[in-house]
Amino acid sequence: MRSKADGIGNQELLDALRPYGFVPNEEQSAKIRAYIELLLRWNRSISLTAITDPVEIAGRHFGESIFASKLLPVENCRLVDIGTGAGFPGLALKIAVPSLRLVLVESNKKKCAFLSEGARLMELSDVEIRTERFEEIRPENIEANIITVRAVGEFKEILRWSAEALQRRGHLVLWVGAEDSTRISSNSSWTWQPAVHIPESQRRFILIGRPIEKSAQVR
């Protein structure tokens, strides 16, 4: 029987990612497997994830993250991941879509050290790591095409900040529960796409929106 310390086999990885519509190539598979091993090794010292089974990490973290690329084109975009933690969804999306220009925002210095090591080990270019809270960053200097938020609950402040940080026709992508999805999508200052149920989950969704231009709001 495979133990958690054995990592994840290639076929196990393919099976874990299949529900999310992503089939990694050989290089992507190697990077995901190496990242999972690195994550579990660092997780013994600092709290990065409560999930310690490699197969579950592949699905819950990588699969759920990469699933967003099936709902919104991210190629050649500047993507800012708020509160990225262990690099999800940002680094997972970067492995899936190498042309992505990525900014990871994480206030915890130890987690940023892990992210730096992960990006170095995966040989990922165009990755900027900012050891800050998003509220400390001037939004007008971000120039994001896409902002992602997977594990942060300060939605009111995130919406306000993102409205200023997104470039014209940019999108905010949220991983949320059913109640938050309903509540957030009622915000009339944003245009929201129908929430999409995340595969293999019970009550979790991806919600995508973009701010209504100020000129349109006053008509």
N, C-alpha and C positions, 0 to 999 in steps of 0.2 A: 504494500500500500504506500502511495506517495505521501511523504510528510510535507508540512508547510515549508520546511527548510530546503526541500528539493527544488523549489521554484515551480515554474509552469512549463509544460511541454508545448511544442508548437501546435499540435492538434488541439490541445486543451485551450490554447489561446484563440485559435480560429473559431472553435465552438462557442467560447465565451463572448466573442465579438459579433458573431453572426446575427443575433437578434437586432443589433443596432445598424445593420446594413453596411458594415465596414469589413473589407477583406484586405488585410495588410500584405504588402509585398515582403520579400525576404528581409530586406534591410529594416523595414518598419517593425516586423516581428522581433528581430534581434534587439532593436532599441527598446521596445515595450518590455520584453522579458528582462533585459538588463536593468531597466528603470524599476521594475517591480522588485528585483533583488536588492537594488540600492535602497529603495524605500523601506523594505522590511529590515534591512541592516541598520539604517539610521533610526528606525522606529523603536529600536531597543533602548535608545538613549534619549530621544526627544519624541514627544507625542505628535505624530504626523497623520496617523489614520487609526481608527478603531477596528478596521477590517484587516485581518492578518492572513486570510487564505488567499494565495496568489490567483486562483481562478476567480474568486469573488472580486478581487481588486481589478482584474482585467475587465470584468463586466461592469461593476458598479462605478469604478472611477474612469477607466479608459473608454468603455463602451458608451456610458451616459454622456461623457464629455464630447466624444467624437460624433455622437448622434446629431449634435447641433449643426454640424457641417452638411448634413442631409436636408436641413430645413432652410439654411441661409448660406449663400456662396461666401466663402471666406478667403478664397485665393487672392494673394497679393494685397490683402487688407492689412491695415494697422489695427491690431486687436489689443485692447487693454483689459487684463483680467484682474478684477478687484477682489482682494482677500483670497489670493490664490492658494494659500496654505501649502500643500504638498505638490502644487503645480496643476491642479485640476479646476477648470477644464483647459487652462492655457497651454501647458506643455504637451498634454495629450493631443490637442488640436494641432500643435506645431509639428509633432511627429507625423500626424496624418496628412497635414497640408504644409509641406516644407517652405512654400513661398510666403507663408504668413509672417508678418513683422509683428513681433510680440513684446508687450510690456507687461511684466508681472508686478503687481502691487501687493506687498505683504509687510506688515509692521513688525512681525516677529523676526529678530535678527538670526536666531538659530535656524528657522525655517528658510530664511534667505540664503544662509550658508548651504543648506541642503539643495536649494534650487540652483545655486551657482555650480555646485558639484554635479548635479544632474544634467544641466545644460552642457557642461564641459565634457562629461563622460559620453553624452549622446552626440557630441560634436554639432550642436545646434547653433546656427548663426542667426543674427538679427533678433537676439533675445536680450532685453533690458530688464534688470531687476531693480525695483525701487523699494527701499526699506522705509516705507512711510504708510500712514493711514491715508486713504484716498481723500479725506477731507482736508489734509494738509497740502494737497497738490492743487495748484491753480488750474481749474478746468479748461480755461481758454488756451492753455499751453499744451494740452494733451493731443488734440487733433486726431481723435480716434474714429475709425470707420465702424468699429464694433466694440462694445463694452460687454464683458461677460461677468456674471455674478452667480456663483453656485452655492456658497455657504455663508452668506452674510445676510442678516435680517433687518438692517437699517434701511428699509425700502424707501421711505419718504425722503431721506437725505440722498440716497443713491439716485432717485429720479431727478431731484433738483440738480445735483452735481452733473449727472450724465447729460441732461438737457443742454448744459453749457459746454461739455467736453466733446460731444459728438460733432463730427463734421456734418454738413448738409446731407440729408437723407441717410445718415448713419443709423445703426440699430443697437438697441440694448437687448441682451439675451439673458433671461433669468431661469434658473432651475428652482422650481417652487412647488409647494404642496397645493392641494386643490383649493383650500380656503384663501391662501395668499394669492393664488392665480385669479380668483374671482374678485377679490378686493382690489388688487393692483390694476386689473384691466378696466376697472370703473373710473380710473383717473382720466378725466376729459382733456387733459393737456397733452395726452399721448394718443397715437393711433396704434391699436393692438391687433395682431393677428390672432386667430383662434388658438387657444392653448393646445399643445400637442402632448398626448400621453407618452411618457417615457417607457419604452419596452422593458418588460421584466419587473416593473414596479407596480404598486397597487394604487397609490394616490399622488404620484409625482408627475409634474408637467414641465415642459419648456414653454416659456412665454416670451414672445418677441414683439418689440414695439419700437416706435420712433417718435420723437417729440414733434408736435404740431408746430409749424413755423409761427413765430409771434405775429406776423402780419395776418396769417390766416385766423388766428384766435380772436382778433379784434374785429373781424368783419361782421 
